Amino acid sequence: MAGRPLTVLVDAGPWLPVPPEGYGGIEAVLATLIPELRRHGVRVVLATVGTSRIDVDDRVTTFDEPRFAAIAAPYNRVMGVVAAHVDRVRQELRGRDDIDLVHSHLEAWGLVSYADAGAPVLHTLHWDLAKHPELYGRFDGQGRVFVNGVSGAQLAGAPPALRRHALGHVHLATPLADEPGPRVDPADHLVVLARLTPAKGQDAAARLAHRTGRRVVLAGPVGPHHSAAALEAALATDPQAREHPDVRWFLDEVSPLIDGDRVRWAGALRGAERDRLVAGATAQLCPLQWEEPGGTGVVESLALGTPVVGYARGCLPELLDEGSTGLLVPRDDEDALAELLAARADRSLDRDACRAAARRRFTPAAMARGYLELYREVLALATGPARSPLLTPTG
């Protein structure tokens, strides 16, 4: 690489644009990371969809439009989406000699698709590592594929075979940590900033609102639907709309508890509207039903000066300073969380400490420094000619 800048192909996948229009956790992370990498002199080739607007040095595109609406379709209807995207990226890698490293963010496929295409791979794990046990439990990257987590807690729960390929973790970041953001006098509401899905626990949040008399605003999409009007229109016109697992769960478990007073669904908000809602909340409520790996919404909440209250699961204990920027109760102890909310203990938390923690730990520059160090490690460790990663036999 002497005499020329490092060139990294960043694979964002075929699901959403970068930056996303509203919801899009991984795509929002990349929209935060890429400008910082380029500020450090890294050339970025982005594999994405045609509607992505972020400035990069080059791009690889298979689909003009995002394919997120199909992500939960039956496998025989959706499997070709990722296959087509991966095939296009592999063609690009084989056809050029300037790509020094692939930084993949494509679940499962990114781990096994690119090691024989000429460049070493860093695969960032954004999801629950209890998934795909046959893949993660037997993976061998053959000295060409390495992984990183988005929290220490996430990697601690990884299968040993996957953990042997891990170079550490890099916490997520938000541009809000560098910006003053809106300063809003806290109203008497809690917010849940996340896609509405069982793992995020919005059903528990709604129950807690009715138990404690607190107001809760749910902010996020339900499946591909970003508003109540969009969901109602889909249900009225598409017989398959209810079959989406998040839609079915929402209609069965959450919607009956939405009364427009104690519990309100605001849809998938963006920009200043989202920031004002979060900044004006007494706290963000996180009654998580899974081991949250990265906590994008938690990091954004802290940057806006809003503390976090929830279960001590996944990455939350390492992102929060107990008693200062957050309050956590044992996992799944809804009674303990109800008691805490009824006592309004969240009002005791320090909003300036939340902002200070975000400025110290969760800036785009901090995340970029972490990835630049991992890139150096991958390039130093990668061995031998490009070979396809293998699943080792059991036994």
Backbone hydrogen bonds, N-H to C=O, Kabsch-Sander energy under -0.5 kcal/mol:
donor,donor_aa,acceptor,acceptor_aa,energy
4,R,1,M,-2.0
8,V,6,L,-0.5
8,V,43,R,-2.8
9,L,101,L,-2.5
10,V,8,V,-0.8
10,V,45,V,-2.5
11,D,9,L,-0.6
11,D,103,H,-2.3
12,A,10,V,-0.8
12,A,47,A,-2.5
13,G,47,A,-0.6
22,G,20,P,-1.2
23,Y,21,E,-0.6
28,A,24,G,-2.4
29,V,25,G,-2.0
30,L,26,I,-2.3
31,A,27,E,-2.1
32,T,28,A,-1.2
33,L,29,V,-2.3
34,I,30,L,-2.7
36,E,32,T,-0.6
37,L,33,L,-2.2
38,R,34,I,-2.4
39,R,35,P,-1.8
40,H,36,E,-1.3
41,G,38,R,-1.7
42,V,37,L,-2.2
43,R,6,L,-3.1
45,V,8,V,-2.5
45,V,43,R,-0.5
46,L,44,V,-0.6
46,L,58,D,-2.5
47,A,10,V,-2.8
47,A,45,V,-0.5
48,T,46,L,-0.7
48,T,60,V,-2.3
50,G,63,F,-2.5
52,S,49,V,-1.7
53,R,18,V,-1.0
54,I,18,V,-2.0
57,D,44,V,-1.8
58,D,44,V,-1.4
60,V,46,L,-2.8
62,T,48,T,-0.7
67,R,14,P,-1.8
68,F,15,W,-1.6
70,A,67,R,-1.6
71,I,68,F,-1.9
73,A,70,A,-2.0
77,R,74,P,-2.3
78,V,74,P,-1.4
79,M,75,Y,-2.5
81,V,78,V,-1.8
82,V,78,V,-0.8
83,A,79,M,-1.6
84,A,80,G,-2.4
85,H,81,V,-2.0
86,V,82,V,-3.1
87,D,83,A,-2.5
88,R,84,A,-2.0
89,V,85,H,-2.1
90,R,86,V,-2.7
91,Q,87,D,-2.1
92,E,88,R,-1.9
93,L,89,V,-2.5
94,R,90,R,-2.4
95,G,91,Q,-1.5
96,R,93,L,-0.8
100,D,7,T,-2.2
100,D,98,D,-0.7
101,L,7,T,-1.2
102,V,120,P,-2.6
103,H,9,L,-3.1
103,H,101,L,-0.5
104,S,102,V,-0.7
104,S,122,L,-2.3
105,H,11,D,-1.6
107,E,105,H,-0.7
109,W,107,E,-3.3
110,G,106,L,-1.8
111,L,108,A,-1.1
112,V,108,A,-0.8
112,V,109,W,-1.0
113,S,109,W,-1.2
117,A,114,Y,-1.9
119,A,114,Y,-0.6
121,V,144,R,-2.7
122,L,102,V,-3.0
123,H,121,V,-0.5
123,H,146,F,-2.9
124,T,104,S,-2.6
124,T,122,L,-0.6
125,L,148,N,-2.8
126,H,124,T,-0.8
131,K,128,D,-1.4
135,L,132,H,-0.7
136,Y,132,H,-2.7
137,G,133,P,-2.2
138,R,135,L,-0.9
139,F,135,L,-0.5
140,D,390,L,-1.6
144,R,141,G,-2.2
145,V,141,G,-0.7
146,F,121,V,-2.6
147,V,165,H,-2.4
148,N,123,H,-1.6
149,G,168,G,-2.1
155,L,151,S,-1.5
156,A,152,G,-2.1
157,G,153,A,-1.0
157,G,154,Q,-0.8
158,A,155,L,-1.7
162,L,159,P,-0.6
163,R,159,P,-2.6
164,R,160,P,-1.8
165,H,162,L,-1.7
166,A,163,R,-1.5
167,L,147,V,-2.4
170,V,149,G,-2.0
174,T,362,F,-2.1
177,A,174,T,-1.8
178,D,175,P,-1.8
179,E,176,L,-0.7
184,V,182,P,-0.7
187,A,280,G,-3.5
189,H,187,A,-1.0
190,L,215,R,-2.9
191,V,283,A,-1.8
192,V,217,V,-2.4
193,L,191,V,-0.5
194,A,192,V,-1.0
194,A,219,A,-1.6
196,L,221,P,-2.7
197,T,195,R,-0.9
200,K,197,T,-1.7
201,G,197,T,-0.7
201,G,198,P,-1.0
202,Q,197,T,-0.6
205,A,201,G,-2.2
206,A,202,Q,-2.2
207,R,203,D,-2.1
208,L,204,A,-2.7
209,A,205,A,-1.9
210,H,206,A,-1.8
211,R,207,R,-2.2
212,T,208,L,-2.4
213,G,209,A,-1.7
215,R,188,D,-0.7
216,V,262,R,-3.1
217,V,190,L,-2.6
218,L,216,V,-0.5
218,L,264,R,-3.3
219,A,192,V,-2.9
219,A,217,V,-0.6
220,G,218,L,-0.6
220,G,267,G,-0.8
222,V,225,H,-2.5
223,G,221,P,-0.6
225,H,222,V,-2.2
226,H,224,P,-0.6
231,L,227,S,-2.2
232,E,228,A,-2.7
233,A,229,A,-2.3
234,A,230,A,-2.1
235,L,231,L,-2.6
236,A,232,E,-1.8
237,T,233,A,-1.3
238,D,234,A,-2.8
241,A,238,D,-1.7
243,E,240,Q,-1.4
244,H,241,A,-1.2
248,R,244,H,-2.7
249,W,245,P,-2.2
250,F,246,D,-2.5
251,L,247,V,-2.6
252,D,248,R,-2.0
253,E,249,W,-3.3
254,V,249,W,-0.7
254,V,250,F,-1.5
255,S,250,F,-3.3
257,L,254,V,-2.1
258,I,254,V,-0.6
258,I,255,S,-1.5
259,D,257,L,-0.7
259,D,263,V,-1.0
260,G,263,V,-2.2
264,R,216,V,-2.0
266,A,218,L,-2.8
266,A,264,R,-0.6
267,G,218,L,-0.7
268,A,226,H,-2.6
269,L,267,G,-1.0
273,E,270,R,-1.0
274,R,270,R,-1.2
275,D,271,G,-2.4
276,R,272,A,-2.5
277,L,273,E,-1.8
278,V,274,R,-2.4
279,A,275,D,-3.0
280,G,276,R,-1.7
281,A,278,V,-1.5
282,T,189,H,-2.8
283,A,189,H,-0.6
284,Q,307,P,-2.8
285,L,191,V,-2.7
286,C,309,V,-2.9
288,L,286,C,-1.7
289,Q,199,A,-3.0
290,W,199,A,-0.5
292,E,290,W,-1.6
299,V,295,G,-2.3
300,E,296,T,-2.4
301,S,297,G,-2.2
302,L,298,V,-2.4
303,A,299,V,-2.0
304,L,300,E,-1.4
305,G,302,L,-1.9
306,T,301,S,-2.6
308,V,325,T,-1.7
309,V,284,Q,-3.0
310,G,327,L,-2.0
311,Y,286,C,-1.9
312,A,329,V,-2.5
313,R,311,Y,-2.0
315,C,292,E,-2.4
316,L,313,R,-1.8
318,E,315,C,-0.9
319,L,315,C,-1.3
319,L,316,L,-0.7
320,L,316,L,-1.8
322,E,320,L,-0.8
323,G,326,G,-3.0
324,S,321,D,-2.5
325,T,321,D,-2.3
326,G,321,D,-1.2
327,L,308,V,-2.1
329,V,310,G,-2.1
333,D,330,P,-1.9
334,E,332,D,-1.5
337,L,333,D,-2.0
338,A,334,E,-2.5
339,E,335,D,-2.4
340,L,336,A,-2.1
341,L,337,L,-2.3
342,A,338,A,-2.8
343,A,339,E,-1.8
344,R,341,L,-1.2
345,A,340,L,-2.1
347,R,344,R,-1.6
348,S,345,A,-1.8
349,L,346,D,-1.3
350,D,324,S,-1.9
351,R,349,L,-0.7
354,C,350,D,-1.5
355,R,351,R,-1.9
356,A,352,D,-2.4
357,A,353,A,-2.4
358,A,354,C,-2.0
359,R,355,R,-2.4
360,R,356,A,-1.8
361,R,357,A,-2.3
362,F,358,A,-2.1
367,M,363,T,-1.9
368,A,364,P,-2.6
369,R,365,A,-2.3
370,G,366,A,-1.8
371,Y,367,M,-2.1
372,L,368,A,-2.7
373,E,369,R,-1.9
374,L,370,G,-1.7
375,Y,371,Y,-2.7
376,R,372,L,-2.0
377,E,373,E,-1.9
378,V,374,L,-2.8
379,L,375,Y,-2.5
380,A,376,R,-1.7
381,L,377,E,-2.4
382,A,378,V,-2.7
383,T,143,G,-1.9
390,L,140,D,-1.9
392,T,138,R,-2.3
392,T,390,L,-0.7
